[in-house]
Amino acid sequence: GGCGSGWGVAAGVGGGVEPGASLSGWARCAGLRRKLPATTPEHAGIVMFPAFDPGSVVRALKAERIVVDYRPGHVRVSPYFYNTFDENQMLVERLAVLLRD
């Protein structure tokens, strides 16, 4: 689906879609770069976001009680890790701010 005025169900990525696809779709709509295989069947349960200083992003999110991890040059997100669709959307909203700073 496209990216409408909101990213959730209106964008065609919420509702009955699995958490990884919705997180990735919301991230795409927010203009965030993602490190993913080219085709959906190859995607795993992890979504990686390129970041200049991923450690600072992880610390900022931790201060907000959002648990993610990092690898060199990337913030590493597991959308299945005890998360709801709303929590994943909130994470994307925060990443959209933090990764642009």
Secondary structure, DSSP 8 states (H G I E B T S, - for coil): ----SSSSGGGTSSTTS-HHHHHHHHHHHTT---B--SSGGG--S-EEEE-SSHHHHHHHHHHTT---EEETTEEEE-TTSS--HHHHHHHHHHHHHHTT-
